[in-house]
Amino acid sequence: MNMTSEHDNDSASFQAMMDEVRAFHAKHKFAEHGGEDMVYRVSLMAEELGEISACVTKGKSKSELAEECADLLILLMGNAIAADFDLACAFREKMIRINQRGSRIIDGRVRVSNFSGIDKHANEKHENEKHDRGKQSGESN
């Protein structure tokens, strides 16, 4: 399959998902009853992030984690409906930008950001200091 048809299939699949969320909003009259208020939606997303966190920190099953992530995805898609923007377009534009960024290892984990205003050498110094502290604590055992 070529890239164009893969992209078309992905777009069609995403559009079908958006259509399902749009139908859900219409069925429950979100626009008429405050369900598309963005402040309210932010609180719902915070609640879902808490449930995702609980899945991870309490070792819940992969299916429970998947369900909570799906809840958050549905909310994010609903945000695009409520705020009237093209989420697929925003996604593609963002991926283009972040794929041009570099990555750094910060506290032992990869981080991809534009790192504006952050001194790379300060981060390297921080990593070296952490490494040195680890060595010292290992030597004292």
Secondary structure, DSSP 8 states (H G I E B T S, - for coil): --HHHHHHHHHHHHHHHHHHHHHHHHHTTTTTTTTT-HHHHHHHHHHHHHHHHHHHHTT--HHHHHHHHHHHHHHHHHHHHHHT--HHHHHHHHHHHHTTS-EEEETTEEEES--TT--HHHHHHHHHHHHHHHHHHHHT-
